[in-house]
């Protein structure tokens, strides 16, 4: 019974085992996370914990066995590409993770991916196999010391003063490309050059082990190497050069006294290698002031070398200004008695000595300045050059106000008055809105610019009761004072003085010749101005915009800072409005040195004014110990602006001859003189021909856009006769472009800064017109242009105008005589008919060559006959008293009764028009007598003796 029960139980177990072997009930199991390490030179990953996969179906065949592992992408998406997992023992589930390719710690030090285990399923074909969950694997690549240290620099340089020990002279640095701290760190440095007075620590800091002596050895050169923590030595050693300087002297090092500037270079650094040496003195504040002195350049800096009126046009100022101090001329004679000073720019500088120099503006000019809205602009320099103090002022006496402008103008039915004065360092404007009712208002400014004896630009915009003052382009607010003092009201009469103001009406007398004699009559005016004035203008109406004022004053040269973005922390830069003073302030020496090297000089003028600009550098240091703080002396140098390449202004496309029928010149519009004028401006610069295999130097010309400021058309010889000839210009075009023109009988001058194309259009419109019957045989004109107030001039283009007459009038005796006179006087008229032939009746056509040949033959025959006649007359005179009987004399003497020489004098325009053939109808024979060679003039004149009423010889 027991045996039967045991057999039954055993069969049941076998049945259960058989049925379980056919079913894979459980999934394999692995850890959820693994940490792995792999060496750079190996591909087997050591995992912690080890890779084992367990299956509860074990020990069943297939279902309890592990057939493989699968690797999936990790978070980075690249882990599965480089790794794989293999099964080492299917029954135990042991596995191995390895890399498919060599790993590089320097490119990627850590890798992450996921892994799954798979059992063998229900049979050898792996049917119904199950997979485990995904486990994360983190693999770290361990470094191998495969790289050696490399120095950042191959050469290190340093300079130290002699006689001192330094904790650090220079620091060398090496880097290692290995990824691990063990092999990438530099463990120590070593000086491999023996017997040098230097030592190096593990951080690469080099110091001297003994004081250095520049006299014993000025330069020390040695080599250092580096080792990483894996004891790999540097691939290449580094060289260290230590220069021993003589004992330290605080101050600026690298100062260049002379700096050259080539016009057109833009901005250049003034101190590219300058740095401050403080000799280890602790400084907590540094201030350096750079001054550029340009007082000798016109009015303080390099500006456009155009006239003041042209500059106003270029700056976009509204037209309508009135020049109160114009250049002396017949139309503006009130400045003729004022002394002027030479100026390097284009402006005219007037000198006022405070005693007997004053300009009285004429009433017609003052009448155009009515209204209480106006802009007064001027250049002012107190004191001035070569001006003596006022003789009436005694030492210790109080200086009176100096009046610059004093003016009373009409405003409808009333009069307003204003006066601009200076007193010490104060500028004041008195303004009477109505001299018969309101009291004056005083606007007062306290300005250092008024009393520093330098040029300053003042722009006063009055829009009463608002007054705005710009000094050198900077706005200054006034102090307003209502003056109730006993100031006598000006008489209601239009007048304006420059350089002084008149006294009350009952005390003054009429001023003559724009001068006031010194002595007892000096009370005729008050407040004489002592200094220089230039460009004094008033524009009535709306005030001048600030942008225009800034443009008028703007300097084209000055100090600047290269790049503000490179300015270190704690650094400050300040530049004054005229850009003549630049101030740097900081607390760090290295940052300060870099900032000083960024100070630049700029000049935006293409044709900068050459010359020397003095430079000054003043340094102020502040230390913690003020008693022992360093004191640096002022450095002085100069900037040399070289001579710019002069532009070549070329006039072409005209002449040299202009031949037209005379009736065309007598038309209502005349004939254009320069219809095809071309103006080209070019710059010539040197070319390096050696680089091109050429010998010597060469010049290359580049056409540039340019601005002219004046052209002149001038008749050569006699001036134009206004009754018979004139030059016409397109005045609409001139006014449209804002140009000015002076048209006289001696010249036509067109002025104003404008482009070349505008001047071409204006000059092409110049026409020459004659009155009826005024045509002559030639007239010559000369054209020239200039730039920058005559600083650069063009070539002179000469045009000869020839008047072609018709054939009918040409064969008239008077014309024939004129043509003969042309050939009889080659020195005076040889060029008059050159360049064209005689005209035919058709317009713009010439006589055929045959007619010309005939005329030439006739004239030649005439000359031969004259020569023969002269020779015969001299032969008769030589025989004189030795002549024999009348019969023999009658047989041998030259019979000249049939010889008649007709010569038209044509000496001048008037003689040609007024002389008639006075010999016609006389019926008397003429005898020709030639002057002796001693009496003959250079122009080969011929004396024709008329045996007529007067019997006197006429010279032609």
RATA-V8446 format. One record per residue. PHI is phi in whole degrees, 0 to 359 (999 if undefined). BURIAL is 1 if it has 16 or more other C-alpha atoms within 10 Angstrom, else 0. Layout:
{{PHI;BURIAL} {PHI;BURIAL}}
This chain:
{{999;0} {295;0} {294;0} {292;0} {295;0} {295;0} {297;0} {297;0} {295;0} {293;0} {294;0} {297;0} {297;0} {299;0} {296;0} {296;0} {296;0} {297;0} {292;0} {290;0} {294;1} {276;0} {239;0} {267;1} {271;1} {240;1} {273;1} {294;1} {228;1} {225;1} {292;1} {278;0} {209;1} {230;1} {249;1} {232;1} {228;1} {219;1} {276;1} {299;1} {264;0} {224;0} {241;1} {270;1} {264;1} {269;1} {261;1} {227;0} {287;0} {299;0} {275;1} {228;1} {245;1} {249;1} {223;1} {290;0} {283;1} {294;1} {264;0} {298;1} {292;1} {71;1} {296;1} {263;1} {254;1} {257;1} {266;1} {180;1} {236;1} {240;0} {258;1} {243;1} {299;1} {265;1} {300;0} {279;0} {80;0} {234;0} {293;1} {289;1} {285;0} {263;0} {233;1} {216;1} {236;1} {235;0} {267;1} {271;1} {217;1} {290;1} {285;1} {269;1} {77;1} {286;1} {228;1} {219;1} {254;1} {215;1} {271;1} {282;0} {217;0} {300;0} {260;1} {236;1} {295;1} {290;0} {274;0} {208;0} {269;1} {232;1} {227;1} {224;1} {201;1} {243;1} {221;1} {227;1} {253;1} {235;1} {274;1} {272;1} {81;1} {260;1} {193;1} {295;0} {276;0} {73;0} {290;0} {57;0} {287;1} {242;1} {240;1} {277;1} {290;0} {273;1} {249;1} {271;1} {240;1} {250;1} {244;1} {253;1} {272;1} {279;1} {283;1} {240;1} {288;1} {258;0} {247;1} {253;1} {297;1} {227;1} {285;1} {295;0} {240;0} {276;0} {217;0} {242;1} {234;0} {205;0} {233;0} {225;1} {286;1} {282;1} {77;1} {224;0} {260;0} {239;0} {290;0} {208;0} {264;1} {206;1} {243;1} {263;1} {216;1} {236;1} {235;1} {237;1} {278;0} {296;1} {269;1} {272;1} {299;0} {294;0} {259;1} {271;1} {276;1} {271;1} {280;1} {196;1} {247;1} {212;1} {271;1} {266;0} {278;0} {282;0} {59;0} {241;0} {277;0} {222;1} {223;0} {226;1} {262;0} {290;0} {265;0} {90;1} {279;1} {253;1} {228;1} {267;1} {268;0} {206;0} {300;0} {265;1} {236;1} {291;1} {286;0} {286;0} {208;0} {279;0} {231;0} {249;1} {234;0} {209;1} {241;1} {232;1} {229;1} {222;1} {231;1} {274;1} {287;0} {264;1} {66;0} {278;1} {271;1} {302;1} {299;0} {223;0} {283;1} {253;1} {261;1} {240;1} {240;1} {245;1} {261;1} {266;1} {269;1} {300;0} {310;0} {295;0} {234;0} {299;0} {153;1} {276;1} {244;0} {95;0} {287;1} {253;0} {290;0} {247;0} {236;1} {257;0} {231;1} {266;1} {306;1} {91;0} {275;0} {76;0} {248;1} {230;1} {289;1} {276;1} {230;1} {293;1} {238;0} {277;1} {211;1} {264;1} {253;0} {254;1} {54;0} {65;0} {285;0} {283;0} {241;1} {249;0} {206;1} {233;1} {225;1} {236;1} {242;1} {255;1} {242;1} {249;1} {265;1} {234;1} {297;0} {276;1} {267;1} {58;1} {252;1} {113;1} {193;1} {279;1} {239;1} {299;1} {274;1} {246;1} {293;1} {301;1} {292;1} {293;1} {297;1} {297;1} {294;1} {296;1} {274;1} {80;0} {290;1} {290;0} {287;0} {115;0} {287;1} {244;1} {277;1} {275;1} {234;1} {282;1} {301;1} {301;0} {200;0} {303;0} {277;0} {227;1} {261;1} {283;1} {252;1} {292;1} {273;0} {276;1} {288;0} {242;1} {243;0} {293;0} {227;0} {283;0} {257;1} {272;1} {276;1} {257;1} {256;1} {255;1} {252;1} {236;1} {259;1} {79;1} {236;1} {228;1} {248;1} {204;1} {246;1} {258;1} {286;1} {299;1} {300;0} {300;0} {288;0} {294;1} {297;0} {274;0} {245;1} {287;1} {112;1} {259;1} {242;1} {199;1} {234;1} {253;1} {232;1} {196;1} {256;1} {225;1} {219;1} {293;1} {83;1} {87;1} {263;0} {58;0} {244;0} {275;0} {297;0} {297;0} {287;0} {280;0} {270;0} {267;0} {295;0} {86;0} {283;0} {283;0} {288;0} {273;0} {293;1} {254;1} {269;1} {270;1} {227;1} {228;1} {214;1} {237;1} {232;1} {270;1} {238;0} {57;0} {261;0} {236;0} {234;1} {242;1} {223;1} {214;1} {214;1} {255;1} {224;1} {233;1} {212;1} {67;0} {254;0} {240;1} {245;1} {228;1} {236;1} {270;1} {222;1} {253;1} {298;1} {211;1} {291;1} {266;0} {226;0} {289;0} {272;1} {289;1} {245;1} {248;1} {256;1} {235;1} {232;1} {257;1} {226;0} {290;0} {294;1} {285;1} {236;1} {261;0} {59;1} {238;1} {289;1} {217;1} {259;1} {246;1} {230;1} {247;1} {258;1} {252;1} {225;1} {309;0} {270;0} {263;0} {228;1} {238;1} {243;1} {245;1} {245;1} {55;1} {82;1} {252;1} {279;0} {230;0} {271;0} {270;1} {264;0} {262;0} {231;0} {270;0} {274;0} {253;0} {288;0} {278;0} {259;0} {295;0} {289;1} {295;1} {294;0} {290;1} {208;0} {289;1} {192;1} {208;1} {243;1} {245;1} {98;1} {186;1} {224;1} {281;1} {277;1} {308;1} {302;0} {285;0} {257;0} {255;0} {241;0} {292;0} {268;0} {250;0} {60;0} {60;1} {231;0} {241;1} {296;0} {284;0} {105;0} {291;0} {269;0} {290;0} {280;0} {289;1} {214;1} {229;1} {66;1} {295;1} {276;1} {241;1} {160;1} {243;1} {226;1} {202;1} {62;1} {279;1} {227;1} {230;1} {241;1} {288;1} {104;1} {296;0} {285;1} {284;1} {296;0} {297;1} {299;0} {291;1} {298;1} {296;1} {294;1} {296;1} {270;1} {306;1} {277;1} {267;1} {227;1} {163;1} {273;1} {208;1} {246;1} {302;1} {217;0} {292;0} {291;0} {274;0} {292;1} {290;0} {294;0} {83;0} {267;1} {230;1} {230;1} {224;0} {235;1} {288;0} {302;1} {279;1} {57;1} {257;1} {228;1} {235;1} {242;1} {248;1} {218;1} {194;1} {236;1} {245;1} {295;1} {296;0} {296;1} {294;1} {297;1} {296;1} {292;1} {299;1} {288;1} {266;1} {288;1} {234;1} {247;1} {233;1} {214;1} {271;1} {284;1} {291;1} {243;1} {294;1} {288;1} {289;1} {145;0} {255;1} {245;1} {297;1} {238;1} {224;1} {232;1} {249;0} {239;1} {234;0} {246;1} {234;1} {241;0} {294;0} {257;0} {297;0} {291;0} {256;0} {290;0} {289;1} {232;0} {253;0} {282;0} {287;0} {263;1} {233;1} {206;1} {204;1} {255;1} {254;1} {272;1} {287;0} {293;0} {286;1} {294;1} {288;0} {284;1} {258;1} {265;1} {249;1} {257;1} {209;1} {84;0} {228;1} {62;1} {282;0} {234;1} {230;1} {251;1} {219;1} {302;1} {302;1} {299;1} {295;1} {290;1} {268;1} {288;0} {293;0} {257;0} {71;1} {237;1} {295;1} {277;1} {232;1} {292;1} {242;0} {295;1} {233;1} {241;0} {231;1} {246;1} {222;1} {245;1} {258;0} {221;0} {289;0} {240;0} {282;0} {278;0} {296;0} {292;0} {260;0} {76;0} {249;0} {267;0} {76;0} {256;0} {212;0} {243;0} {239;0} {251;0} {243;0} {290;0} {228;0} {289;0} {218;1} {232;1} {266;1} {229;1} {180;1} {220;1} {223;1} {248;1} {229;1} {286;1} {269;1} {84;0} {289;0} {290;0} {294;1} {271;0} {299;0} {278;0} {233;0} {209;1} {199;1} {253;1} {249;1} {227;1} {288;0} {291;0} {297;0} {293;0} {296;1} {292;0} {299;0} {273;1} {72;1} {275;1} {249;1} {221;1} {238;0} {242;0} {237;0} {286;0} {266;0} {190;1} {240;1} {244;1} {248;1} {232;1} {130;1} {286;1} {209;1} {287;0} {297;1} {298;1} {294;1} {295;1} {298;1} {297;1} {293;1} {291;1} {293;1} {273;1} {289;1} {233;1} {247;1} {231;1} {242;1} {284;1} {299;0} {75;0} {257;1} {294;1} {242;1} {264;1} {197;1} {206;1} {246;1} {232;1} {234;0} {241;1} {212;1} {229;1} {218;1} {220;1} {57;1} {57;1} {86;1} {295;0} {234;0} {239;1} {270;1} {289;0} {269;0} {260;1} {257;1} {237;1} {257;1} {263;1} {246;1} {257;1} {271;1} {258;1} {288;1} {295;1} {298;0} {286;0} {294;1} {275;0} {296;0} {309;0} {296;1} {291;1} {296;1} {299;1} {297;1} {294;1} {295;1} {298;1} {301;1} {278;1} {280;1} {234;1} {295;0} {289;0} {257;0} {238;1} {297;0} {268;0} {289;1} {256;1} {288;0} {94;0} {205;1} {254;1} {292;1} {277;1} {258;1} {297;0} {277;0} {291;0} {61;0} {239;1} {238;1} {289;1} {302;0} {296;0} {298;0} {298;0} {297;0} {298;0} {297;0} {297;0} {297;0} {296;0} {296;0} {296;1} {299;0} {298;0} {298;1} {297;1} {300;0} {296;0} {297;1} {297;0} {298;0} {297;1} {297;0} {299;0} {293;0} {296;1} {296;0} {295;0} {294;0} {295;0} {292;0} {284;0} {36;0} {287;0} {276;0} {290;0} {264;0} {306;0} {298;0} {292;0} {292;0} {293;0} {292;0} {281;0} {255;0} {284;0} {294;0} {268;0} {255;0} {292;0} {269;0} {272;0} {232;0} {252;0} {253;1} {230;1} {268;1} {300;1} {53;1} {293;0} {221;0} {297;0} {291;0} {293;0} {294;1} {278;0} {251;0} {273;0} {251;0} {284;0} {284;0} {269;0} {290;0} {84;0} {288;0} {73;0} {256;0} {278;0} {256;1} {246;1} {269;1} {229;1} {266;1} {291;0} {290;0} {300;0} {290;0} {268;0} {289;0} {272;0} {293;0} {270;0} {57;0} {288;1} {243;1} {264;0} {249;1} {270;1} {262;1} {272;1} {248;0} {289;0} {269;0} {69;0} {267;0} {281;0} {245;0} {254;0} {231;1}}
